[in-house]
Amino acid sequence: MTPATAPTPPAVLAAALAESGKHSAKVTDWTDRIGWIVGLALVVGLIYWLMRQGWQWRRTLQGGLPALPQAPADPGAELLVLDGRYHGSTTAGQWLDRIVAHGLGVRSKVRLTLTERGLDVDRIGAPGFFVPVAALRGARLDRAIAGKVLPEGGLLVVTWEHGGTLIDSGFRGEHAADHPAWVARIDALTGATASEATGSGAAAEGTTGDLAVAATDRRQPPAPRDPERAAALADQHNKEGAP
């Protein structure tokens, strides 16, 4: 006959249960986690709303900027072509004063085409525009524009005038080594335009000067060709002027 098993004391059972509880998985407090997630979402939403309000405020301030010019039917012969990215436009000389009117504040892929008649900016997913040669003011290598910072010389900045406002537009080509050639070519175009304007002004000034000299000559009586007659007229004038 098998002997009966003695009952386990309550103290031993309590100790065993306590030992097993040390190795059990912790219960996740989902209430705290959900609270943190909702708070973070609210902060992100507030930042986005403030950024959007600032964007709208800038657009309102820049409402006086005219519509962007578009490429003519015949843009002229191609001089240079560059594929890359458009990083934004700012007021000339102020790399943080972003211009957002007419889609100028939207970064996008771009194809730049420099022709004899101007700069064609063909943007993907954003409005393109055309800068006539007469509106170009020069180009330079830079490293920052509209809050975007790149390595030194990694940005091609073109300065142009539109509606009485000087604008810096920043581009980065797929090959930054092409940027210096663009700077030299745009500066050559703007220099030729300035020389033509200066030449026209000088010609107009010369014409005005010739007209003024002619008018002065007309006001003065012609000198007599006969020297003896000239001497007689001078002697008569002296006698009349004597007291």
RODO-2510 file (C-alpha; in nm, 4 decimals, decimal comma):
residues 243
     n   res          X          Y          Z
     1     m     0,0000     0,0000     0,0000
     2     t     0,1349     0,3422    -0,1133
     3     p     0,1797     0,5846     0,1722
     4     a    -0,0231     0,9096     0,1540
     5     t     0,1634     1,2301     0,0442
     6     a     0,1944     1,4920     0,3111
     7     p     0,0229     1,8262     0,2301
     8     t     0,2482     2,1186     0,1293
     9     p     0,2659     2,3847     0,3986
    10     p     0,1168     2,7245     0,3056
    11     a     0,4462     2,8977     0,3707
    12     v     0,6220     2,6849     0,1078
    13     l     0,3497     2,7586    -0,1494
    14     a     0,3770     3,1317    -0,0871
    15     a     0,7550     3,1230    -0,1302
    16     a     0,7227     2,9305    -0,4592
    17     l     0,4690     3,1743    -0,5969
    18     a     0,6881     3,4728    -0,5032
    19     e     0,9880     3,3115    -0,6735
    20     s     0,7909     3,2516    -0,9950
    21     g     0,6648     3,6118    -0,9921
    22     k     1,0188     3,7445    -1,0179
    23     h     1,0573     3,5909    -1,3641
    24     s     0,7168     3,6906    -1,5077
    25     a     0,6980     3,9547    -1,7921
    26     k     0,6167     4,3100    -1,6984
    27     v     0,2786     4,4433    -1,8032
    28     t     0,3080     4,7310    -2,0584
    29     d     0,1520     5,0573    -1,9462
    30     w    -0,0226     5,1571    -2,2726
    31     t    -0,1846     5,4611    -2,1126
    32     d     0,1484     5,6385    -2,0708
    33     r     0,2664     5,5432    -2,4182
    34     i    -0,0487     5,6680    -2,5853
    35     g    -0,0208     5,9954    -2,3932
    36     w     0,3364     6,0493    -2,5144
    37     i     0,2402     5,9726    -2,8762
    38     v    -0,0566     6,2127    -2,8700
    39     g     0,1578     6,4895    -2,7137
    40     l     0,4315     6,4450    -2,9754
    41     a     0,1739     6,4539    -3,2564
    42     l     0,0312     6,7787    -3,1178
    43     v     0,3778     6,9404    -3,1036
    44     v     0,4569     6,8368    -3,4631
    45     g     0,1176     6,9622    -3,5791
    46     l     0,1738     7,2988    -3,4064
    47     i     0,5170     7,3409    -3,5686
    48     y     0,3733     7,2586    -3,9117
    49     w     0,0876     7,5054    -3,8608
    50     l     0,3313     7,7829    -3,7611
    51     m     0,5480     7,7130    -4,0655
    52     r     0,2439     7,7240    -4,2912
    53     q     0,1321     8,0544    -4,1382
    54     g     0,4778     8,2016    -4,1949
    55     w     0,4669     8,0842    -4,5567
    56     q     0,1280     8,2476    -4,6094
    57     w     0,2505     8,5683    -4,4456
    58     r     0,5498     8,5862    -4,6805
    59     r     0,3281     8,5204    -4,9805
    60     t     0,1004     8,8072    -4,8772
    61     l     0,3944     9,0459    -4,8347
    62     q     0,5312     8,9479    -5,1758
    63     g     0,1971     8,9805    -5,3516
    64     g     0,3237     9,2818    -5,5471
    65     l     0,5759     9,0726    -5,7382
    66     p     0,4545     9,0422    -6,1006
    67     a     0,3867     8,7083    -6,2656
    68     l     0,6988     8,5282    -6,3792
    69     p     0,7963     8,5725    -6,7455
    70     q     0,7696     8,2688    -6,9691
    71     a     0,9988     8,1495    -7,2465
    72     p     0,9329     8,3043    -7,5900
    73     a     0,8418     8,0928    -7,8892
    74     d     1,1968     8,1327    -8,0191
    75     p     1,4328     8,1369    -7,7180
    76     g     1,7422     8,1502    -7,9394
    77     a     2,0406     7,9223    -7,9831
    78     e     2,1414     7,7095    -7,6827
    79     l     2,4693     7,8063    -7,5172
    80     l     2,4698     7,5833    -7,2063
    81     v     2,2418     7,3161    -7,0559
    82     l     2,2444     7,1999    -6,6926
    83     d     2,0351     6,9342    -6,5149
    84     g     2,0100     6,9493    -6,1372
    85     r     1,8009     7,0922    -5,8551
    86     y     1,6455     7,4306    -5,7848
    87     h     1,6987     7,5210    -5,4183
    88     g     1,4990     7,8441    -5,3943
    89     s     1,5109     8,2196    -5,4431
    90     t     1,5764     8,5046    -5,2010
    91     t     1,6131     8,8797    -5,2040
    92     a     1,9560     8,9475    -5,3542
    93     g     2,2323     8,9400    -5,0936
    94     q     2,0066     8,8002    -4,8161
    95     w     2,0247     8,4211    -4,8252
    96     l     1,7543     8,3709    -4,5591
    97     d     1,4949     8,6141    -4,7014
    98     r     1,3105     8,3478    -4,9002
    99     i     1,0763     8,4472    -5,1843
   100     v     0,7701     8,2199    -5,2046
   101     a     0,5447     8,4118    -5,4472
   102     h     0,4550     8,2385    -5,7755
   103     g     0,6026     7,9079    -5,6589
   104     l     0,9579     8,0392    -5,6235
   105     g     0,9814     7,8909    -5,2746
   106     v     0,9263     7,5306    -5,3891
   107     r     1,2397     7,3185    -5,4298
   108     s     1,2359     7,0967    -5,7370
   109     k     1,4335     6,9273    -6,0091
   110     v     1,5279     7,1624    -6,2886
   111     r     1,6808     7,1892    -6,6340
   112     l     1,8597     7,5171    -6,7013
   113     t     1,9098     7,6292    -7,0585
   114     l     2,1125     7,9412    -7,1314
   115     t     2,0436     8,0913    -7,4726
   116     e     2,1318     8,4089    -7,6553
   117     r     1,8035     8,5586    -7,5369
   118     g     1,8077     8,4572    -7,1697
   119     l     1,7885     8,1816    -6,9087
   120     d     1,5124     7,9209    -6,9348
   121     v     1,4297     7,7562    -6,5984
   122     d     1,2272     7,4405    -6,6668
   123     r     1,1151     7,2959    -6,3316
   124     i     0,9576     6,9560    -6,2681
   125     g     0,6487     6,9722    -6,0465
   126     a     0,6653     7,3519    -6,0101
   127     p     0,6102     7,6564    -6,2358
   128     g     0,8989     7,7346    -6,4697
   129     f     1,0086     8,0806    -6,5802
   130     f     1,2361     8,2639    -6,8212
   131     v     1,4876     8,5373    -6,7392
   132     p     1,5593     8,7657    -7,0385
   133     v     1,9206     8,8687    -7,0977
   134     a     1,8294     9,2280    -7,0150
   135     a     1,7140     9,1152    -6,6663
   136     l     2,0255     8,9108    -6,5843
   137     r     2,2629     9,0833    -6,3403
   138     g     2,5338     8,8192    -6,3016
   139     a     2,6195     8,4837    -6,1436
   140     r     2,8487     8,3527    -5,8710
   141     l     2,9485     8,0414    -5,6788
   142     d     2,8101     8,0200    -5,3249
   143     r     2,7286     7,7690    -5,0534
   144     a     2,3905     7,8680    -4,9046
   145     i     2,0525     8,0009    -5,0103
   146     a     1,6998     7,9953    -4,8655
   147     g     1,8168     7,7990    -4,5599
   148     k     1,9932     7,5333    -4,7706
   149     v     2,3668     7,4943    -4,6971
   150     l     2,5984     7,3064    -4,9348
   151     p     2,9754     7,2601    -4,9622
   152     e     3,1767     7,5667    -5,0599
   153     g     3,1167     7,6505    -5,4267
   154     g     2,8489     7,3831    -5,4570
   155     l     2,5759     7,6304    -5,5481
   156     l     2,5267     7,8302    -5,8671
   157     v     2,3520     8,1566    -5,7774
   158     v     2,2051     8,3664    -6,0580
   159     t     2,1075     8,7266    -5,9827
   160     w     1,8273     8,8770    -6,1889
   161     e     1,5766     9,1601    -6,1713
   162     h     1,1998     9,1219    -6,1812
   163     g     0,9431     9,3897    -6,1084
   164     g     1,2077     9,6207    -5,9615
   165     t     1,3300     9,3508    -5,7193
   166     l     1,6767     9,1962    -5,7356
   167     i     1,6489     8,8189    -5,6871
   168     d     1,9073     8,5485    -5,6155
   169     s     1,8090     8,2024    -5,7435
   170     g     2,0153     7,9013    -5,6360
   171     f     2,0805     7,5915    -5,8481
   172     r     2,2994     7,2845    -5,8056
   173     g     2,3901     7,0838    -6,1111
   174     e     2,4476     6,7100    -6,1184
   175     h     2,8131     6,7940    -6,1784
   176     a     2,9284     7,0901    -5,9685
   177     a     3,2384     7,1171    -6,1862
   178     d     3,0143     7,2723    -6,4549
   179     h     2,9250     7,5720    -6,2365
   180     p     3,2301     7,7928    -6,3168
   181     a     3,1567     7,7738    -6,6899
   182     w     2,8039     7,8989    -6,6212
   183     v     2,9314     8,1870    -6,4102
   184     a     3,1727     8,2939    -6,6844
   185     r     2,9112     8,2681    -6,9611
   186     i     2,6382     8,4566    -6,7724
   187     d     2,8828     8,7293    -6,6688
   188     a     2,9912     8,7594    -7,0329
   189     l     2,6281     8,7992    -7,1434
   190     t     2,5483     9,0581    -6,8780
   191     g     2,8716     9,2463    -6,9579
   192     a     2,7845     9,2605    -7,3259
   193     t     2,4367     9,3879    -7,2430
   194     a     2,5791     9,6590    -7,0161
   195     s     2,8323     9,7594    -7,2834
   196     e     2,5591     9,7933    -7,5438
   197     a     2,3532    10,0079    -7,3074
   198     t     2,6582    10,2226    -7,2244
   199     g     2,7426    10,2584    -7,5902
   200     s     2,3905    10,3709    -7,6721
   201     g     2,4043    10,6243    -7,3890
   202     a     2,7413    10,7565    -7,5078
   203     a     2,6142    10,7861    -7,8623
   204     a     2,3083    10,9751    -7,7432
   205     e     2,5270    11,2010    -7,5298
   206     g     2,7557    11,2651    -7,8252
   207     t     2,4615    11,3527    -8,0455
   208     t     2,3275    11,5876    -7,7796
   209     g     2,6684    11,7517    -7,7487
   210     d     2,6950    11,8020    -8,1255
   211     l     2,3497    11,9588    -8,1312
   212     a     2,4461    12,1920    -7,8461
   213     v     2,7654    12,2994    -8,0251
   214     a     2,5707    12,3571    -8,3455
   215     a     2,3144    12,5669    -8,1608
   216     t     2,5953    12,7728    -8,0026
   217     d     2,7551    12,8259    -8,3398
   218     r     2,4234    12,9423    -8,4799
   219     r     2,3912    13,2031    -8,2059
   220     q     2,7297    13,3567    -8,2890
   221     p     2,7642    13,5758    -8,6024
   222     p     2,9960    13,4333    -8,8675
   223     a     3,3434    13,5839    -8,8757
   224     p     3,4241    13,7830    -9,1911
   225     r     3,6580    13,6104    -9,4305
   226     d     3,8397    13,9328    -9,5434
   227     p     4,1109    14,0282    -9,2874
   228     e     4,1096    14,3975    -9,3856
   229     r     3,7346    14,4176    -9,3473
   230     a     3,7604    14,2445    -9,0083
   231     a     4,0168    14,5032    -8,8935
   232     a     3,7961    14,7900    -9,0138
   233     l     3,4947    14,6494    -8,8271
   234     a     3,6999    14,6132    -8,5107
   235     d     3,8300    14,9730    -8,5383
   236     q     3,4744    15,1021    -8,5915
   237     h     3,3558    14,9071    -8,2885
   238     n     3,6284    15,0585    -8,0718
   239     k     3,5398    15,4096    -8,1822
   240     e     3,1679    15,3592    -8,1074
   241     g     3,2500    15,2216    -7,7653
   242     a     3,4845    15,5154    -7,6766
   243     p     3,3347    15,7954    -7,4472
***
